[in-house]
Amino acid sequence: MKKGRAATSRSVKAVLFAIVLVLTASVRSRAQNPGDFAGLQKHINKQVTVETQDGQVTGQLLRVEESRLVVYDSGSPTPIARESVRRVTRHKSRHTAAWVGGMTAAGLGVGFLFGLSSFHDAINANAKIGASAAGGAGAGAAAGYAVSRIGKKDELVYQSSGTAEPPAIRKNAENEICASTSF
């Protein structure tokens, strides 16, 4: 009896270790210079949000030229002058369905192994094992959704060098300077 539980415990640990290994391998950081306008070339045909002096434009990046960039927005190409571009962010693909499906399968397997090792000779064992597997699948689905939301913020791919800090921050800095000189 103890040998069966030890073997199941080892297999559960191996599955959990594999999940942690996959999660760590999937997290990667890419260094990029956000002040390089020409660097936007590698984001062509990707979903971006362009913040301008007039507002935001969200769509597919079609073309990057020296003086402008073109975004496909609302069924038509929208040219945006380089001078008016404050920042460009790229929407990251998180593959939510793949994470939910994969983690559901892993949770189903872990729940089945747990139920099988705990209830293999109990009364109504089939129902208890099935409930354990369903509970594991539900927990796996929730974990998969949570993992897919990690790093939800969009990636900054360009920021103009002339972007000033927000007025609230500037005002606080001026107040601190005034307060320090008054004493």
N, C-alpha and C positions, 0 to 999 in steps of 0.2 A: 504494500500500500504506500509506504513512504517512497519507494523507488519510483512509482508512477507519478507522484506529486513532484518529486525532485526533477524528473525528466520534463514534466510539463512546465515547471517553474523555469527551467533552463531554456525551453523553447519560447516561452513568453518573453524572457529577458532577451533572447536573440532577436525576436521580432521587434521589440521596443528599441534595441540597439540599432537595428537596420533602419527603423523609422527616423531615429535621431540622426543617423549618418546621412540619410537622404535629405533631411531638412538642412543640415549644415552644408551639404554640397550645393544645395539649390540657392543658398544665400551667398550672393557675390556682390562686390561693390566695384563699380567702374568709375575710374577717375577721368574727368573730362573738364576741359577749360570752358566755363560757361560764358566767357567773353569773346569766343571765336565765332564770328558770323558764318565763315566758310565751313565750320564744323557742322552746320545744319544740313549739309549735303547728305550725310549718312542717315538722316531721318526722313528722307523723301518717301512718300507713300505711307507714312505712319500718321496716326491721329495725334494732333497737337492742339494746344491752346496758345494763342498769341495775344499777349496783353499789350495794348497800344494806349496812346494818350486819350483816345476816344472811347475805349472800352475793350471788350474781349471778342476774339473771333476763334471759334472752335471748328476744326475740320481736318481734312487730310492735306498734308503738306505736299504740294505738287512740284514747286520749282523754287530754287534759291539762286538769286543773281546778286551782283555786287550792290545794286541800288535798291532792291526790293525782294520780297518773297511772295509767293502765290499760294493761297490756301483754298481748297475746294470746300465751300461753305454754302449750304442751302441750295444745292443744285447748280451753282455757278462758281467759276474761279474768282477769287477776291484778291487783287494785288494789294500789298501793304508796303508802303515806303519804309526803307531801313531806318530813317530818322525817327519814325513814329513808333518803332518796335521797342518796348521796354524789356519784355522777357518772353521766352518761349518755353513751354513745358510739354513733355511728351507723356502720353497716357501709357502706363505700364500694363502689359497683359498679365493677368494673375492666374489664368487657367482654373477658374473656380470649379467648373464641372469635373475636371480631371482630379483635382484635390479631393473633392467630396466623394467621387466614385472610388478612388484609390483608398482613401481612409475608411470608407464604409466597408470595403472588402477586407481590409486589415482588421477592423473592429469586429466584423462578423467572424473572422477566423479566430481571433483572440477570445471572443465570447464563447464560441463553440468549444475551444480547447478548455477554457475555464469551466464551462458547464459540464463537459464530459468528464473532467477530472473530479469535479465536486459532486455530481449527482449520478454517476454511472450506475450505482446499484440502489438508488432511492426509489421510493414509491412515486409513480408518475414521472419517471426520469425523462421521458421524451419531451414532455411539456416544459419541464424545468430547463433542460438543455436548450430547447428552442427559445425559451424566454431569455436565457443568458446570451444566446447568439444574437437575438433581436436587440437586446439592450446594448451589446457590444457594437452592433452595426449603427445604432442610433448615436452612441457616443463617438464612434468613428466619423460619422457624417458631420456632427457638430464640430469635432476637432478639425476635420478637413476644411470646413467653411472658415473656421477661425484662422487656420494657417494660410488660406488663400487671401485673407485680408491683411496679412502682415506686409508692411511696406506699401500701404495703399496710396501714399502720397505720390503725386506725379513727379517725374524726374525733370529737373531744371536743365535744359540743354543750351540755352542762351540767355544772357542778361546784358543789356547795354551798359557801357561804362558810365554813361551820363545819368543813370538812374539814381535819383536822390533818395535819402532815407525818408520815411514817412514823417509828416508834420508833427505828429504827437511825440515822436522820439526827439525831433529837433527842438520842440518847445521845452521838453524836460531838460535837455542838455543846456539850453539857454537859461532856464530857471536855476539850474545848479550852478552855472557860472555866475549869475547875478547874486545868488545866495552866498557863494564863497567869497566874493569881492566885497560884500557889504559888512562882513565881520572883521 
